[in-house]
């Protein structure tokens, strides 16, 4: 069935390898080495290699994270300026997880390139690795994503768009739009989660005699911004501010554990405003909460001029997670923290909520697609990140280069893709319907039974927000099973950043679990990890409609039968979708516009 919901399919034999790739024909005129990525280098890529000297290290002889942040920021800024052709400033740095420490005498290799440019801002991807020159071993240290804003004194900046060439660049370019969306709602997400989630703590049950007062960890330090700390515009380097923040945070963490802590993660840096040469920066840090093996330190930066010390500008805030490692590099137990009444208790409880949020971001957003569980429990604390993962997984599937054309009937094309542990298929056609209207019509899954016989019934369970909804879907029995199937589906829709010519309209589908819709004896519970529609505007009232899905054990025989040409159900279902769009292309019902 062309529109069948799929599930995880581990390990599949190669059954389509002899077919012709759709990409090979389109790139026949290109240089073969360039097509394979040989000899090609992204024009925005900047590389930095630094030998770690004793002056760069902390008390353990390891590269200080503050120094590393300065090098990361400098490399990323140079990449941004290479694309923009004008000065750029750091706007934000996403969460960073440090996987490996770097010792004195080793080399730090940093690569940065622009993933995508928007109007005046751009996302820069950074990869950091370390190298031992004696053993020739290399380690991944961390990955980072930074946002830079181009700035000219006289004219408004309008950045030229990035043209991705390789499969990796196409994936990063596509997903960058979704990451940007998540950054823009970041502050509101934190507020909503803290307001709506019950935060559990056991302050009353802890032994106060073995608790460290939070006030003992408080640190305040002032820095004078001098010319070496600033760029050619006189603005303080973002990396320098981050390094100063890491310094005071480390001192605060040390006061709790009476040891030398290791920084493991940094929550998103967001620069609220610039600072200039001559500013005094006041940096404040305090341990907000101590968990069993980790602690969260909150850091705040304020700026003032000498003549106006009472008027301080909030420059930046961040939260850093530290651990204390033993001789075997295992995290040690930490003492409890006793927060001060009032604001201290508020920060204590918010730190617990942020830990939950960090886990959601790390294991839902940051992990590889193959590591994401099929059905993730849905709750308000992870809805933003599940929505992100839903859309970005589909975008990455679309950006794959090795789709293979299996058949074409009356301008309806069927492609297949064997990649890692998945077998995917993709249907494509061009319809005489406006892209925005096709997007609206197929966004509402309740109308899908009108054209797809494999959707027997669809119930809207929850309208999460304007762009996300959860549905309960029932489907007839298939593949020799006697029981019908049901699914709990998160549908996430996105409009393009541009007019729909480069960026598509997207409807992404994936399974979630809800306590109100548990599996019942009446149905066989099905799951889908990645499926959905993309719509590209090909011209006036002309749209390319593409449907993507990952095959499942239950429908594998059904899929291969269609691919081999022994069944035409894929084609029939997709043509029914085309007729549905044509019959309803002038339908502007309010229910569709307000989804």
C-alpha positions in Angstrom: 0.0 0.0 0.0 1.5 3.3 -1.1 0.5 5.2 2.0 0.9 2.5 4.6 2.3 3.5 8.0 5.7 1.8 8.7 7.7 0.3 11.5 11.4 -0.3 12.3 12.9 -2.9 10.0 16.3 -4.2 11.1 18.6 -5.8 8.6 17.3 -6.2 5.0 18.9 -8.1 2.1 19.9 -6.1 -0.9 16.9 -6.5 -3.3 17.1 -3.3 -5.3 20.8 -2.7 -5.9 20.6 -3.3 -9.6 18.3 -0.5 -10.4 19.4 2.9 -11.7 19.8 5.8 -9.3 17.7 8.9 -10.0 20.6 11.0 -8.9 23.1 9.6 -11.4 21.1 10.8 -14.4 20.7 14.4 -13.1 24.5 14.6 -12.4 25.7 12.9 -15.6 27.1 16.2 -16.8 28.9 16.9 -13.6 32.5 16.1 -12.9 32.5 12.6 -11.4 35.1 13.4 -8.7 33.1 16.4 -7.7 29.9 14.3 -7.5 31.6 11.8 -5.2 32.9 14.6 -3.0 36.6 14.2 -4.0 38.4 17.4 -4.5 35.4 19.4 -3.3 35.6 21.7 -0.3 32.8 23.8 1.1 33.6 27.4 0.2 32.7 28.5 3.8 34.8 25.9 5.5 37.5 27.2 7.9 40.0 24.9 9.8 42.0 25.7 12.8 44.7 23.5 14.4 46.2 24.4 17.8 48.9 22.7 19.8 47.9 22.5 23.5 50.6 24.2 25.6 50.8 24.4 29.4 49.5 27.9 29.3 46.2 26.6 27.8 45.6 23.9 30.5 43.9 23.7 33.8 45.2 22.2 37.1 44.8 18.7 35.7 47.0 19.3 32.7 44.0 19.3 30.3 42.9 21.9 27.9 40.6 24.3 29.7 37.1 24.4 28.2 37.3 28.2 28.3 40.3 28.2 25.9 38.5 25.7 23.7 35.4 27.9 23.5 37.5 30.8 22.4 39.0 28.8 19.6 35.6 27.4 18.6 34.1 30.9 18.5 36.9 32.3 16.5 36.8 29.5 13.9 33.0 29.7 13.5 33.1 33.5 13.2 35.7 33.3 10.4 33.5 30.9 8.6 30.5 33.1 9.0 32.4 36.2 7.8 33.8 34.2 4.8 30.2 33.7 3.6 28.8 37.1 4.7 31.6 39.2 3.4 31.3 41.5 6.4 31.8 41.5 10.2 29.7 39.0 12.2 28.8 38.6 15.8 27.9 35.6 17.9 24.2 35.4 18.6 24.0 32.0 20.3 25.7 28.7 20.8 23.6 25.5 21.1 24.0 22.8 23.7 27.6 21.4 23.8 28.4 17.9 25.2 32.1 17.2 25.8 33.0 13.6 25.0 36.7 13.6 25.5 39.3 15.7 27.3 42.4 17.0 25.6 45.8 16.8 27.2 48.9 19.1 27.0 51.0 18.3 23.9 48.0 17.1 21.9 46.5 19.0 18.9 43.0 20.4 18.6 41.5 20.3 15.1 38.5 22.5 14.6 36.4 22.7 11.4 33.5 25.1 10.9 31.2 25.7 7.9 28.0 27.6 7.3 25.1 25.1 7.2 22.4 27.6 6.1 22.0 31.3 5.7 18.7 33.1 6.5 18.0 36.9 6.1 20.9 38.3 8.2 21.7 35.3 10.4 23.3 32.0 9.6 23.9 28.6 11.3 27.5 27.5 11.6 28.3 23.8 12.3 31.5 23.1 14.2 33.4 19.8 14.7 36.2 19.5 17.2 38.6 16.6 17.4 41.9 16.0 19.2 45.0 14.3 17.9 47.9 12.6 19.6 51.0 13.3 17.5 53.0 10.4 18.9 50.4 7.6 18.7 48.5 9.2 15.7 45.2 8.5 17.5 42.3 10.9 17.1 39.2 11.4 19.2 36.0 13.3 18.7 35.7 16.0 21.4 32.4 17.7 20.6 30.1 19.1 18.0 28.6 22.6 18.2 26.1 24.7 16.4 26.4 28.5 16.5 24.3 31.3 15.2 26.0 34.4 13.8 24.5 37.7 12.7 26.0 39.7 9.9 26.4 43.4 10.7 27.2 46.5 8.6 27.2 50.0 9.9 25.4 51.7 7.0 23.4 49.2 4.9 21.1 46.4 6.0 22.5 42.9 5.4 20.8 40.4 3.1 22.8 37.2 3.0 23.1 35.1 -0.1 21.8 31.6 0.2 23.9 28.5 0.6 23.9 26.0 -2.2 24.5 22.5 -0.6 26.5 20.1 -2.8 27.1 16.9 -0.9 24.5 14.7 0.8 25.7 15.8 4.3 25.4 19.5 3.3 21.9 18.9 2.0 20.9 17.3 5.3 22.4 20.0 7.4 20.9 22.7 5.2 17.4 21.1 5.4 17.4 20.5 9.2 18.9 23.9 10.0 15.5 25.5 9.3 13.9 23.2 12.0 16.7 23.9 14.5 16.2 27.7 13.9 12.5 27.3 14.7 13.4 25.5 17.9 15.8 28.2 19.0 13.2 31.0 18.4 10.8 29.3 20.8 13.4 28.2 23.3 12.6 30.8 25.9 8.9 30.2 25.7 9.5 26.4 25.8 11.4 26.7 29.1 8.7 28.9 30.6 5.9 26.5 29.6 7.7 23.4 30.9 8.5 25.0 34.2 4.9 26.2 34.5 3.2 23.0 33.5 5.4 20.2 34.9 5.3 19.1 38.5 8.9 19.3 39.8 9.6 16.7 42.4 12.2 17.2 45.1 13.0 15.7 48.5 14.4 18.7 50.3 12.4 18.0 53.4 13.7 14.4 53.6 17.4 15.1 53.2 19.9 15.1 56.1 20.6 18.8 56.4 23.8 18.1 58.5 25.4 16.7 55.3 24.3 19.5 53.0 26.4 22.4 51.6 24.7 25.8 51.7 24.3 27.1 48.2 25.6 30.5 49.3 29.0 28.9 50.0 29.4 28.3 46.2 28.5 31.9 45.1 31.2 33.6 43.0 31.3 37.1 41.6 34.1 38.4 39.4 34.7 41.5 37.3 36.6 41.7 34.0 37.6 44.8 32.1 37.2 44.5 28.3 40.5 45.4 26.7 41.3 45.7 22.9 42.8 42.1 22.8 39.3 40.8 24.0 37.5 42.5 21.1 37.1 42.2 17.3 37.8 44.9 14.8 34.5 46.6 15.6 35.3 46.9 19.3 32.7 44.3 20.3 33.8 41.7 22.8 34.4 38.3 21.3 31.7 35.9 22.2 34.2 33.2 22.9 36.0 35.4 25.4 32.8 36.0 27.4 32.1 32.2 27.3 35.6 31.5 28.6 35.1 34.0 31.5 31.8 32.3 32.3 33.4 28.9 32.4 36.0 30.2 34.8 33.6 31.5 37.4 31.3 28.4 37.0 34.3 26.1 37.7 35.1 28.0 40.8 31.5 27.7 42.1 31.5 23.9 41.3 34.8 23.5 43.1 33.5 25.1 46.2 30.7 22.5 46.5 32.8 19.4 45.9 36.2 20.6 47.3 37.8 19.0 44.2 38.6 19.8 40.6 35.4 19.3 38.6 35.1 18.5 34.9 32.7 20.4 32.7 30.5 17.9 30.8 27.8 20.0 29.1 26.8 23.6 28.5 23.2 24.6 27.9 22.6 27.0 25.1 24.4 30.4 25.3 22.2 33.2 24.1 23.8 36.7 23.8 21.2 39.3 24.7 23.3 42.3 23.7 26.8 43.3 22.8 29.6 44.6 25.0 32.4 46.9 23.9 36.0 47.7 24.8 35.9 49.7 28.1 33.0 47.8 29.5 33.2 46.2 32.9 31.7 42.7 32.9 30.4 41.3 36.2 30.2 37.5 36.2 28.1 35.7 38.8 27.9 32.0 39.4 26.2 29.7 41.9 25.5 26.0 42.2 21.7 25.7 41.6 21.4 22.0 42.4 23.5 18.9 43.0 22.2 15.6 41.8 23.8 12.2 42.6 26.8 12.5 40.2 26.4 15.9 38.6 25.7 19.5 39.5 24.2 22.5 37.6 25.9 25.8 37.9 24.1 29.0 36.8 26.1 31.9 35.4 25.0 35.4 34.6 26.9 38.2 32.9 26.1 41.9 33.3 27.9 44.9 31.7 28.3 48.5 32.8 30.4 51.6 31.9 32.6 53.2 34.5 30.4 56.3 34.8 27.1 54.2 35.2 27.9 51.3 37.5 24.3 51.3 38.9 22.9 50.7 35.4 23.9 47.2 34.4 23.0 45.5 31.1 22.2 41.7 31.1 24.6 40.3 28.5 24.3 36.5 28.8 23.2 33.6 31.0 24.0 29.9 30.8 23.8 26.7 32.8 26.8 24.3 33.0 26.8 20.7 34.1 29.9 19.5 36.1 31.0 16.1 37.4 33.9 15.0 39.6 35.9 12.1 38.2 37.9 9.6 40.2 41.2 8.0 39.1 39.3 5.6 36.7 37.4 8.6 35.2 34.2 7.5 36.9 31.8 10.2 38.4 31.9 10.5 42.1 29.0 11.0 44.5 28.4 14.7 45.3 27.2 16.3 48.5 23.6 17.7 48.6 23.0 21.4 48.2 20.9 23.4 50.6 19.3 26.3 48.6 18.5 29.7 50.1 14.8 30.4 50.7 13.1 32.3 48.0 15.1 32.6 44.8 17.5 29.8 45.8 14.6 27.3 46.1 13.2 28.5 42.8 16.6 27.9 41.1 16.9 24.5 42.8 13.6 23.3 41.4 14.1 24.9 38.0 17.5 23.0 37.8 15.6 19.7 38.2 13.2 20.7 35.4 16.2 21.7 33.1 17.8 18.3 33.8 14.7 16.7 32.3 14.8 19.1 29.4 18.5 18.4 28.7 17.9 14.7 28.7 15.0 15.1 26.2 17.2 17.3 24.0 20.2 15.0 24.2 18.4 11.7 23.5 15.6 12.9 21.2 17.2 15.7 19.3 20.9 14.9 19.4 20.9 11.1 18.9 21.1 9.4 15.5 17.9 8.5 13.8 18.5 4.8 14.3 18.9 5.3 18.0 15.5 7.0 18.5 13.0 4.6 20.0 9.9 4.0 17.8 7.2 5.2 20.1 8.4 7.9 22.6 6.0 8.8 25.4 4.4 12.1 24.7 4.2 14.8 27.4 4.5 18.6 27.6 8.1 18.4 28.6 9.3 16.8 25.4 6.8 17.9 22.8 9.1 20.5 21.2 11.9 18.1 20.8 9.7 15.2 19.5 8.2 17.6 17.0 11.8 18.7 16.0 12.9 15.0 15.6 9.8 14.2 13.7 10.4 16.9 11.0 14.2 16.6 10.9 14.1 12.8 10.5 11.9 13.3 7.4 14.1 16.1 6.1 17.2 14.0 6.4 15.5 11.1 4.6 14.5 13.4 1.8 18.1 14.7 1.4 19.6 11.3 0.8 21.5 11.0 -2.4 21.1 7.3 -3.1 17.4 7.0 -3.9 16.9 4.4 -6.7 14.2 4.7 -9.4 12.3 1.4 -9.4 9.3 2.1 -11.7 7.3 4.9 -13.4 3.7 4.6 -14.5 2.0 7.6 -16.1 4.5 10.1 -14.5 4.1 8.6 -11.0 7.6 7.5 -9.9 8.5 4.9 -7.2 11.9 5.1 -5.6 13.6 2.9 -3.1 16.4 3.4 -0.7 18.6 0.9 1.3 20.4 2.7 4.0 21.9 1.4 7.2 19.1 -0.7 8.8 16.2 0.7 6.9 14.4 0.1 3.6 12.4 3.1 2.5 10.2 3.9 -0.5 9.2 7.2 -2.0 6.3 8.1 -4.4 6.5 11.2 -6.5 4.2 13.0 -8.9 3.4 16.6 -10.2 -0.2 17.8 -9.7 -2.0 20.9 -10.9 -2.7 22.2 -7.5 -1.1 25.1 -5.5 1.5 23.9 -3.1 0.0 25.7 -0.1 -3.4 24.2 -0.8 -2.1 20.7 -1.2 -0.3 21.1 2.0 -3.5 22.2 3.8 -5.6 19.4 2.4 -3.2 16.6 3.4 -2.3 18.2 6.7 -5.6 17.0 8.2 -5.3 13.3 8.6 -9.1 13.1 9.3 -9.6 13.5 5.5 -7.2 10.8 4.5 -9.8 8.0 4.5 -11.4 9.9 1.6 -8.6 8.7 -0.7 -6.5 6.1 1.2 -8.3 2.8 1.8 -5.6 1.8 4.3 -6.9 4.5 6.7 -10.2 3.1 8.0 -10.8 5.7 10.6 -8.9 8.7 12.0 -9.6 10.4 15.4 -8.0 13.7 16.4 -6.8 13.0 19.9 -5.0 16.3 20.7 -4.4 19.5 18.8 -1.0 20.3 20.4 -0.5 23.7 18.7 -0.9 25.3 15.3 1.6 22.9 13.7 1.4 19.7 15.7 -1.5 17.2 16.3 -1.9 13.7 17.6 -4.2 11.2 15.9 -5.4 7.7 16.6 -5.6 5.8 13.3 -7.1 2.4 12.6 -6.2 0.3 9.5 -7.5 -2.9 8.0 -5.6 -6.2 8.5 -2.8 -6.8 6.1 -0.2 -9.5 5.3 -2.1 -12.5 6.6 -3.0 -11.0 10.0 -6.6 -11.4 11.2 -6.5 -8.3 13.5 -6.7 -4.8 12.2 -3.9 -2.4 13.2 -4.1 0.9 15.0 -1.5 3.7 15.4 -1.0 6.8 17.6 0.6 9.3 15.3 2.2 12.7 15.8 1.7 14.8 12.7 4.0 17.8 12.5 3.7 20.3 9.6 6.0 23.1 8.6 5.8 25.9 6.0 8.9 26.7 4.1 11.4 29.4 5.0 11.3 30.6 1.4 8.4 30.5 -1.1 8.4 26.7 -1.4 10.8 26.4 -4.3 13.9 25.3 -2.4 12.4 24.6 1.0 9.4 22.3 0.8 6.2 22.3 2.7 6.5 19.3 5.1 4.0 17.0 6.9 6.0 14.6 9.1 4.5 11.5 10.8 5.9 9.4 13.7 4.6 7.2 16.5 4.1 8.3 20.0 2.6 6.7 23.1 -0.2 8.2 25.1 -1.6 6.9 28.5 -5.1 7.5 27.2 -4.6 5.3 24.1 -2.9 2.1 25.3 -2.8 -1.1 23.1 -6.0 -3.0 23.2 -6.8 -6.7 22.3 -9.0 -5.5 19.4 -6.1 -4.1 17.4 -2.5 -4.9 16.6 -0.5 -1.8 17.6 1.6 -0.6 14.7 4.4 2.0 14.8 6.1 4.3 12.4 9.5 6.0 12.8 9.6 8.3 9.8 7.1 9.0 7.1 5.3 11.9 5.5 4.8 14.3 2.6 6.9 17.1 1.0 5.5 19.7 -1.4 7.7 21.8 -3.8 6.2 24.6 -5.8 7.1 23.9 -9.5 5.1 26.8 -11.0 1.8 28.6 -10.8 -0.8 26.0 -9.7 1.8 23.3 -10.2 3.3 21.2 -7.3 5.6 18.3 -6.9 4.1 16.0 -4.3 6.4 13.4 -2.6 5.5 10.8 0.0 8.2 9.0 2.0 8.0 5.9 4.3 10.2 3.3 5.9 9.3 -0.3 5.2 8.2 -2.6 8.0 8.4 -6.4 8.6 4.6 -6.6 8.4 4.4 -4.9 4.9 7.7 -5.9 3.4 6.2 -8.6 1.2 3.5 -6.0 0.2 6.2 -3.4 -0.6 8.4 -5.8 -2.7 5.3 -7.0 -4.6 4.6 -3.4 -5.7 8.2 -2.6 -6.4 8.5 -5.7 -8.6 5.4 -4.6 -10.6 3.3 -7.6 -9.4 0.8 -5.2 -7.8 -0.4 -1.7 -8.7 -1.8 -0.6 -5.3 1.0 2.0 -4.7 0.1 3.6 -8.0 -3.7 3.3 -7.4 -3.5 4.9 -4.0 -1.2 7.7 -5.1 -3.5 8.5 -8.1 -6.4 8.6 -5.7 -4.5 11.2 -3.7 -4.0 13.2 -6.8 -7.7 13.1 -7.6 -8.5 14.1 -4.0 -6.3 17.2 -4.4 -7.8 18.1 -7.8 -11.4 17.7 -6.5 -10.7 19.9 -3.5 -8.2 22.4 -4.8 -10.7 25.3 -4.4 -11.6 24.2 -0.9 -10.7 26.9 1.6 -12.6 25.6 4.6 -11.7 27.4 7.8 -11.0 24.0 9.5 -8.1 23.5 7.1 -6.7 26.9 7.5 -6.7 26.9 11.3 -5.1 23.5 11.8 
